[in-house]
Amino acid sequence: MHITYLCPSPSFGMHQYTADMANRMAGRGHRVAVVTTARLPRDRYGEGVEIHTPVANRTTGFSREGLDRGAFRGLRDALLAAGGDVMHITSPHLWNPLLIHAARRAGRPVIQTLHDLDPHYGSPFAALIPLWNDLVIRAANHILVHAQCYRARLLARGASPGRVTELPLLHLFVGNAKLPAVEDLADAVAYEPWALFFGRLEPYKGIEHLLAAGAMLDRPRSAAPSIVVVGPGHIAPLWAGALPHQVTVREGLVADDEALALFRRCACLVLPYVDATQSALIAAAYYFRKPVIVTRSGALPEYVEHGRTGLVIEPQHPPSLARALERLLHADGLLKQMGQAGRAWYERQRAAEEAALLAMYERVASNHPQFT
């Protein structure tokens, strides 16, 4: 099978996601091409993946860049020239509805991953997201979502079951060259008494509630931090004044080796999101045999078996988050037990997800689902 992925966005996370699928399909012997921006992180992709970079996009197009007609035409022409039995658009971009129509006019079926059915809190383009989603849902042959609740929402709005696939979000956060060493690191984990927040420092992530929970922890000032916050962005807009002494913050994107060390050493991963869609970080934590603390937001609870692979708490409630941290941080036996259960969850889901992904491509390529 010939699969072409389109990732117009330069977003690091979108390329982690795209590369995970492209590398696995290429590893199965399929011809795989990726049409994307020249600003891609090339080391995410394996040697068996053809890379085409007809544009140099800096954004998702919901800005002045989206008005560049020359760049749009260049991307459209490269996508059509790449061909493929099926095309999978993996990231959001203003141009996607037009690109889908162009591909379909050329007789090529298109799958679109819909990452966010609702705009995140604080998104500068919140008003455009529902309209863009509607255009994509109407245009694509098939929609891929990463939670049962989102598939149910699409079916409730009239999409036929044959047009919507739901798969868990399971990709890891390292480049292709690092993957052979990851398993050894995941087998040599420690459970140091601190929780890890990992990812972009943005308003919808609920970081202010995490810091407030940290201030409630009963720790002497001489003790090591109980919460480690790491990610690109700035903490100042999210938290006024000095940080609680139980918290340390590392601003900036970290290299793979440091990220792997953080996941290997932490006691647990914490996602205190105010609103969320889903997160591949949960699967990464499970891979490293670490439990997670998540809020009851978006699809996050679908990824956590409460009390078995982690804890689910209410969003925007620092006391509940503080209690969850106190329960896990110094409970080595419970951490290991939950970590093993999380790794077992990951292994089951990963095997089923890869088979279902290939089945989706074969089904869409051979028999285009009818529109409702």
C-alpha positions as CSV (number, residue, x, y, z in Angstrom):
1,M,0.0,0.0,0.0
2,H,1.1,3.5,-0.7
3,I,0.3,5.9,2.1
4,T,0.9,9.7,2.0
5,Y,0.8,11.8,5.1
6,L,0.2,15.5,5.1
7,C,1.5,17.5,8.0
8,P,1.3,21.2,7.1
9,S,2.1,22.3,10.6
10,P,5.7,22.8,12.0
11,S,4.4,21.8,15.5
12,F,6.9,19.4,17.2
13,G,4.0,17.4,18.7
14,M,2.3,17.0,15.3
15,H,5.5,15.6,13.8
16,Q,5.9,13.2,16.8
17,Y,2.4,12.0,16.0
18,T,2.9,11.8,12.2
19,A,6.3,10.1,12.4
20,D,5.0,7.4,14.8
21,M,2.5,6.3,12.1
22,A,4.7,6.8,9.1
23,N,7.7,4.9,10.6
24,R,5.5,2.0,11.6
25,M,3.8,1.7,8.2
26,A,7.2,2.0,6.4
27,G,8.5,-0.7,8.8
28,R,5.7,-3.0,7.6
29,G,6.9,-2.6,4.0
30,H,4.5,-0.1,2.8
31,R,5.5,2.9,0.6
32,V,5.2,6.0,2.8
33,A,5.6,9.6,1.9
34,V,5.2,12.7,4.1
35,V,4.4,16.1,2.6
36,T,5.2,18.8,5.1
37,T,7.1,22.0,5.9
38,A,10.8,22.5,5.5
39,R,10.8,23.4,9.2
40,L,10.0,19.8,10.3
41,P,12.1,18.0,12.9
42,R,13.7,15.6,10.5
43,D,15.2,13.3,13.1
44,R,11.7,12.1,14.1
45,Y,11.4,10.2,10.8
46,G,13.1,6.9,9.7
47,E,15.1,6.4,6.6
48,G,12.2,4.5,4.9
49,V,9.9,7.5,4.8
50,E,10.0,9.8,1.8
51,I,10.0,13.5,2.9
52,H,8.7,16.2,0.6
53,T,9.0,19.9,1.8
54,P,7.4,22.2,-0.8
55,V,6.6,25.0,1.8
56,A,8.3,26.5,4.9
57,N,5.2,27.0,7.0
58,R,5.7,28.5,10.5
59,T,2.2,28.2,11.8
60,T,-1.1,26.3,11.5
61,G,-2.3,28.9,9.0
62,F,-4.8,30.6,11.3
63,S,-2.8,33.8,10.7
64,R,-1.5,36.0,7.9
65,E,0.5,33.0,6.7
66,G,-2.7,31.3,5.7
67,L,-3.2,34.0,3.0
68,D,-0.1,33.0,1.0
69,R,-1.7,31.6,-2.2
70,G,1.6,30.7,-3.7
71,A,2.5,28.5,-0.7
72,F,-0.9,26.9,-0.8
73,R,-0.6,26.0,-4.5
74,G,2.9,24.6,-3.9
75,L,1.7,22.4,-1.1
76,R,-1.4,21.3,-3.1
77,D,0.7,20.3,-6.1
78,A,3.2,18.4,-4.1
79,L,0.5,16.5,-2.3
80,L,-1.1,15.5,-5.5
81,A,2.2,14.6,-7.1
82,A,3.1,12.4,-4.1
83,G,0.1,10.2,-4.9
84,G,-1.0,7.4,-2.7
85,D,-3.7,4.8,-2.2
86,V,-4.9,6.9,0.7
87,M,-3.9,10.3,2.1
88,H,-3.9,11.0,5.8
89,I,-3.8,14.6,7.0
90,T,-2.4,14.5,10.5
91,S,-2.3,18.1,11.7
92,P,-4.6,21.1,11.6
93,H,-4.1,23.9,9.1
94,L,-6.3,26.5,7.6
95,W,-5.8,25.0,4.1
96,N,-6.9,21.5,5.0
97,P,-10.5,21.7,3.7
98,L,-9.3,23.0,0.3
99,L,-6.5,20.4,0.2
100,I,-9.1,17.6,0.9
101,H,-11.3,18.8,-1.9
102,A,-8.3,18.9,-4.3
103,A,-7.2,15.4,-3.4
104,R,-10.8,14.0,-3.7
105,R,-11.2,15.6,-7.2
106,A,-8.0,13.7,-8.1
107,G,-9.7,10.5,-7.0
108,R,-7.7,10.0,-3.8
109,P,-9.5,9.2,-0.5
110,V,-8.6,11.4,2.4
111,I,-8.5,10.7,6.2
112,Q,-8.3,13.7,8.5
113,T,-7.2,13.3,12.2
114,L,-9.4,15.6,14.2
115,H,-7.4,16.4,17.4
116,D,-9.7,19.0,19.0
117,L,-13.4,19.1,18.7
118,D,-13.4,22.1,20.9
119,P,-10.9,25.0,21.1
120,H,-8.6,25.0,24.1
121,Y,-9.0,27.6,26.8
122,G,-7.0,30.6,25.8
123,S,-6.7,29.7,22.1
124,P,-6.3,32.9,20.0
125,F,-8.4,31.3,17.2
126,A,-11.2,29.8,19.3
127,A,-13.9,31.2,17.1
128,L,-12.5,29.6,13.9
129,I,-12.0,26.1,15.2
130,P,-15.7,24.9,15.2
131,L,-16.1,26.3,11.6
132,W,-12.9,24.6,10.5
133,N,-13.9,21.3,12.1
134,D,-17.3,21.4,10.3
135,L,-15.6,22.0,6.9
136,V,-13.2,19.2,7.5
137,I,-15.8,16.7,8.7
138,R,-17.9,17.4,5.6
139,A,-15.0,17.2,3.2
140,A,-13.0,14.2,4.3
141,N,-13.8,10.6,3.4
142,H,-12.9,9.5,6.9
143,I,-12.3,11.0,10.3
144,L,-9.9,9.7,12.9
145,V,-10.3,10.7,16.6
146,H,-8.5,9.5,19.7
147,A,-11.3,9.0,22.2
148,Q,-14.6,7.1,22.4
149,C,-16.3,10.2,23.6
150,Y,-15.4,12.2,20.5
151,R,-16.5,9.4,18.1
152,A,-19.8,9.4,20.0
153,R,-20.1,13.2,19.5
154,L,-19.5,12.9,15.7
155,L,-22.1,10.1,15.4
156,A,-24.6,12.2,17.4
157,R,-24.2,15.0,14.9
158,G,-25.0,12.7,12.0
159,A,-21.7,11.1,10.8
160,S,-22.2,7.5,9.8
161,P,-20.3,4.9,11.9
162,G,-18.3,3.8,8.8
163,R,-16.8,7.3,8.4
164,V,-15.3,7.6,11.9
165,T,-12.5,5.6,13.5
166,E,-11.4,5.9,17.2
167,L,-8.0,4.8,18.2
168,P,-6.0,5.7,21.4
169,L,-3.2,8.2,21.2
170,L,-0.1,6.2,22.0
171,H,3.0,7.7,20.4
172,L,6.2,8.3,22.3
173,F,8.1,11.6,22.4
174,V,11.5,10.6,21.1
175,G,13.1,10.7,17.7
176,N,13.4,7.6,15.5
177,A,17.1,7.1,16.3
178,K,16.5,6.9,20.0
179,L,13.8,4.2,19.9
180,P,16.2,1.2,20.1
181,A,17.5,2.4,23.5
182,V,14.1,3.3,25.0
183,E,13.2,-0.2,26.1
184,D,16.3,-0.6,28.2
185,L,15.6,2.7,29.9
186,A,12.0,1.8,30.5
187,D,13.2,-1.4,32.2
188,A,15.5,0.5,34.6
189,V,13.0,3.0,36.1
190,A,13.3,4.6,39.5
191,Y,10.5,6.1,41.6
192,E,12.0,9.3,43.0
193,P,9.6,11.3,45.2
194,W,8.6,14.0,42.7
195,A,5.8,14.4,40.2
196,L,6.5,15.5,36.6
197,F,4.6,18.0,34.6
198,F,5.9,17.8,31.0
199,G,4.7,19.9,28.0
200,R,4.0,23.4,26.8
201,L,3.3,25.9,29.5
202,E,-0.1,27.1,28.4
203,P,-3.2,28.4,30.2
204,Y,-5.4,25.3,29.5
205,K,-2.9,23.0,31.1
206,G,-3.9,24.1,34.6
207,I,-0.4,24.8,35.8
208,E,-1.5,27.4,38.3
209,H,-3.7,24.8,40.0
210,L,-0.7,22.4,40.1
211,L,1.5,25.1,41.7
212,A,-1.3,25.9,44.2
213,A,-1.5,22.2,45.1
214,G,2.3,22.1,45.5
215,A,2.1,24.9,48.0
216,M,-0.3,22.7,50.1
217,L,2.1,19.8,50.4
218,D,3.6,19.4,53.8
219,R,7.3,19.6,53.0
220,P,10.1,21.4,54.9
221,R,11.9,24.1,52.9
222,S,15.1,22.1,53.0
223,A,13.4,19.2,51.2
224,A,13.9,18.5,47.5
225,P,11.1,19.7,45.2
226,S,8.0,17.5,45.0
227,I,6.9,18.8,41.6
228,V,9.1,19.4,38.6
229,V,7.6,21.4,35.7
230,V,9.4,21.1,32.3
231,G,8.4,22.5,29.0
232,P,8.6,25.4,26.5
233,G,6.9,28.6,27.4
234,H,7.0,30.9,30.4
235,I,5.6,30.4,33.9
236,A,5.2,34.2,34.7
237,P,1.9,34.7,32.9
238,L,0.5,31.7,34.7
239,W,1.7,32.3,38.2
240,A,2.3,35.7,40.0
241,G,5.1,36.0,42.6
242,A,7.6,33.5,43.9
243,L,7.2,29.8,43.2
244,P,6.2,27.5,46.1
245,H,9.4,26.0,47.5
246,Q,8.0,22.5,46.7
247,V,8.1,23.3,43.0
248,T,10.9,23.7,40.4
249,V,10.3,24.9,36.8
250,R,12.5,24.4,33.8
251,E,11.4,26.5,30.9
252,G,12.3,25.5,27.4
253,L,12.2,22.5,25.0
254,V,14.4,19.6,26.3
255,A,16.4,17.1,24.2
256,D,15.3,13.5,24.0
257,D,18.0,12.3,26.5
258,E,16.8,14.7,29.2
259,A,13.2,13.9,28.6
260,L,13.9,10.1,28.8
261,A,15.7,10.7,32.1
262,L,12.8,12.7,33.5
263,F,10.3,9.9,32.7
264,R,12.7,7.2,34.0
265,R,13.2,9.0,37.4
266,C,9.9,10.6,38.3
267,A,7.4,9.0,40.6
268,C,4.4,9.8,38.5
269,L,3.2,12.1,35.7
270,V,0.6,14.8,36.4
271,L,-1.8,16.4,33.9
272,P,-3.8,19.1,35.8
273,Y,-5.5,20.3,32.6
274,V,-8.4,22.8,32.9
275,D,-9.7,21.5,29.5
276,A,-8.2,18.8,27.3
277,T,-8.8,16.6,24.4
278,Q,-6.4,13.8,25.0
279,S,-2.7,13.4,25.6
280,A,0.0,11.0,24.3
281,L,1.9,11.7,27.5
282,I,-0.3,9.3,29.4
283,A,0.9,6.4,27.2
284,A,4.5,7.6,27.5
285,A,4.2,7.5,31.3
286,Y,2.7,4.0,31.1
287,Y,5.5,2.9,28.8
288,F,7.9,3.9,31.6
289,R,5.8,2.1,34.2
290,K,4.7,5.4,35.8
291,P,1.2,6.1,37.1
292,V,-0.6,9.3,36.1
293,I,-2.7,11.9,37.8
294,V,-5.2,13.5,35.4
295,T,-8.3,15.7,35.7
296,R,-11.7,14.7,34.6
297,S,-11.4,16.7,31.5
298,G,-12.0,15.8,27.8
299,A,-10.9,12.2,27.1
300,L,-8.3,12.0,29.8
301,P,-10.4,9.7,32.0
302,E,-10.7,7.2,29.1
303,Y,-6.9,6.6,29.4
304,V,-6.8,6.0,33.1
305,E,-8.2,3.2,35.2
306,H,-8.8,5.0,38.4
307,G,-7.0,3.4,41.3
308,R,-5.2,0.9,39.1
309,T,-3.1,2.8,36.5
310,G,-3.5,6.2,38.1
311,L,-5.8,8.7,39.7
312,V,-8.6,10.8,38.2
313,I,-9.5,14.1,40.0
314,E,-11.7,17.1,39.4
315,P,-10.2,19.9,37.4
316,Q,-9.4,23.3,39.0
317,H,-9.4,21.9,42.5
318,P,-5.9,22.2,44.1
319,P,-6.9,20.4,47.4
320,S,-7.8,17.2,45.4
321,L,-4.6,17.4,43.4
322,A,-2.6,17.9,46.6
323,R,-4.2,14.8,48.2
324,A,-3.5,12.7,45.1
325,L,0.1,13.8,45.1
326,E,0.4,13.0,48.8
327,R,-1.1,9.5,48.2
328,L,1.4,8.6,45.5
329,L,4.8,10.4,46.0
330,H,6.0,8.3,48.9
331,A,4.2,5.0,48.2
332,D,6.8,2.9,46.4
333,G,4.7,-0.2,46.4
334,L,1.7,1.5,45.0
335,L,3.7,3.3,42.4
336,K,5.2,0.1,41.2
337,Q,1.9,-1.7,41.2
338,M,0.2,1.1,39.2
339,G,3.2,1.4,36.9
340,Q,3.0,-2.3,36.0
341,A,-0.7,-2.1,35.3
342,G,-0.1,1.0,33.2
343,R,2.5,-0.8,31.1
344,A,0.2,-3.7,30.6
345,W,-2.5,-1.3,29.4
346,Y,-0.1,0.3,27.0
347,E,1.0,-3.1,25.5
348,R,-2.6,-4.2,25.0
349,Q,-3.6,-0.9,23.4
350,R,-0.5,-0.6,21.2
351,A,-1.0,-4.0,19.6
352,A,-4.7,-3.4,18.9
353,E,-4.0,0.2,17.7
354,E,-1.5,-0.8,15.0
355,A,-3.7,-3.5,13.6
356,A,-6.7,-1.1,13.6
357,L,-4.7,1.7,11.9
358,L,-3.7,-0.5,9.0
359,A,-7.2,-1.9,8.7
360,M,-8.5,1.7,8.5
361,Y,-6.1,2.5,5.6
362,E,-7.0,-0.6,3.7
363,R,-10.8,0.0,4.2
364,V,-10.7,3.6,3.2
365,A,-8.5,2.9,0.2
366,S,-10.6,0.0,-1.1
367,N,-14.1,1.2,-0.3
368,H,-14.7,4.9,0.2
369,P,-17.3,5.4,2.9
370,Q,-20.4,7.2,1.8
371,F,-21.3,10.6,3.2
372,T,-24.3,10.9,5.4
